[in-house]
Amino acid sequence: MSKTSSLVCALITTFIWGTAFIAQDTGMDNIGPLCFNSARFFVGFLTILPIALLFERKKIFQNINVNKNLFFKYLILMSISLFLGTYLQQTSLLYTNIANAAFFTVFYVPLVPIILYIIYKSIVHWSIWASIFLCLLGVYFLSDFSDSEILLGDSLVILCSIFWALHIIYAGKFMEKFDIPIFFASLQAMLVGTYSLIFAFSFEEVELSNILLEQYSIIYAGVFSGGIAFTLQMYAQKNIDEAPAAIIYSLEGVFAAIAGWIILNQVLNLDNIIGCFLILIAVILSQLAPSLKLTVSDQK
């Protein structure tokens, strides 16, 4: 897979995540966040498992046997990170609006290079820090949250961004060692669905009739976000480093705003448009600047 293909996968992933905000918000009218996430990820598991068995069946055991301990270590770390990240984000939507959730979720952008440096001593290109600044500034304009009260939901989203950052980092490290992204994504979805179901029975009312009332939101968030998007994320991070990948994923705020405009008739104002352009510039800078430096060095 080329870097261009990985970039396309990252952009599609980001588009799905951004539009899924609406499904996540509207899908809790009759059920709780744990119940929603459980149904969503089981749907995702059932969606991508047949695809994994079709395309990766012959190399599943071959890949796992390369390093079983490392495979299951990443599976546990990523599934727990994804469970906590999605649960906190989903719960936050009960207390805050989509705009605030989109802004504070993007805190994983600066967290990724910081955590990479702390854990792996990885130093990122200078353009990443400039891109992070533009990204945060852009989402600030996009969210238009300057007059909003800091609610409990905002704190939950800030906390969830830590687990999103860890998930992005582990996804990149996993793809450096293994080549079964579809099968891995299906196992991850199954585990997150299982964790969510266990806690849902403990803290929420789980009724099939209520779950069915949210079937359309669950199907979209499950098939596309919980299944396809997290699979494409694995492909994306095969050729894109974790820090620039996080910046690309920050475009989900842009896609969320556009989806809100089209589906919910939420008109984009001048600040929103400025925010979209700032994030777009951040993404382009994070991808082009390191390549330009490499090209100049090669010419010398």
Rosetta blueprint (number, residue, H / E / L):
1 M L
2 S L
3 K H
4 T H
5 S H
6 S H
7 L H
8 V H
9 C H
10 A H
11 L H
12 I H
13 T H
14 T H
15 F H
16 I H
17 W H
18 G H
19 T H
20 A H
21 F H
22 I H
23 A H
24 Q H
25 D H
26 T H
27 G L
28 M L
29 D L
30 N L
31 I L
32 G L
33 P H
34 L H
35 C H
36 F H
37 N H
38 S H
39 A H
40 R H
41 F H
42 F H
43 V H
44 G H
45 F H
46 L H
47 T H
48 I H
49 L H
50 P H
51 I H
52 A H
53 L H
54 L H
55 F H
56 E H
57 R H
58 K H
59 K H
60 I H
61 F H
62 Q H
63 N H
64 I H
65 N L
66 V L
67 N L
68 K H
69 N H
70 L H
71 F H
72 F H
73 K H
74 Y H
75 L H
76 I H
77 L H
78 M H
79 S H
80 I H
81 S H
82 L H
83 F H
84 L H
85 G H
86 T H
87 Y H
88 L H
89 Q H
90 Q H
91 T H
92 S H
93 L L
94 L L
95 Y L
96 T L
97 N L
98 I H
99 A H
100 N H
101 A H
102 A H
103 F H
104 F H
105 T H
106 V L
107 F L
108 Y H
109 V H
110 P H
111 L H
112 V H
113 P H
114 I H
115 I H
116 L H
117 Y H
118 I H
119 I H
120 Y H
121 K L
122 S L
123 I L
124 V L
125 H L
126 W H
127 S H
128 I H
129 W H
130 A H
131 S H
132 I H
133 F H
134 L H
135 C H
136 L H
137 L H
138 G H
139 V H
140 Y H
141 F H
142 L H
143 S H
144 D L
145 F L
146 S L
147 D L
148 S L
149 E L
150 I L
151 L L
152 L H
153 G H
154 D H
155 S H
156 L H
157 V H
158 I H
159 L H
160 C H
161 S H
162 I H
163 F H
164 W H
165 A H
166 L H
167 H H
168 I H
169 I H
170 Y H
171 A H
172 G H
173 K H
174 F H
175 M H
176 E H
177 K H
178 F L
179 D L
180 I L
181 P H
182 I H
183 F H
184 F H
185 A H
186 S H
187 L H
188 Q H
189 A H
190 M H
191 L H
192 V H
193 G H
194 T H
195 Y H
196 S H
197 L H
198 I H
199 F H
200 A H
201 F H
202 S H
203 F H
204 E L
205 E L
206 V L
207 E L
208 L H
209 S H
210 N H
211 I H
212 L H
213 L H
214 E L
215 Q H
216 Y H
217 S H
218 I H
219 I H
220 Y H
221 A H
222 G H
223 V H
224 F H
225 S H
226 G H
227 G H
228 I H
229 A H
230 F H
231 T H
232 L H
233 Q H
234 M H
235 Y H
236 A H
237 Q L
238 K L
239 N L
240 I L
241 D L
242 E H
243 A H
244 P H
245 A H
246 A H
247 I H
248 I H
249 Y H
250 S L
251 L L
252 E H
253 G H
254 V H
255 F H
256 A H
257 A H
258 I H
259 A H
260 G H
261 W H
262 I H
263 I H
264 L L
265 N L
266 Q L
267 V L
268 L L
269 N L
270 L H
271 D H
272 N H
273 I H
274 I H
275 G H
276 C H
277 F H
278 L H
279 I H
280 L H
281 I H
282 A H
283 V H
284 I H
285 L H
286 S H
287 Q H
288 L H
289 A H
290 P H
291 S H
292 L H
293 K H
294 L H
295 T H
296 V H
297 S H
298 D H
299 Q H
300 K L
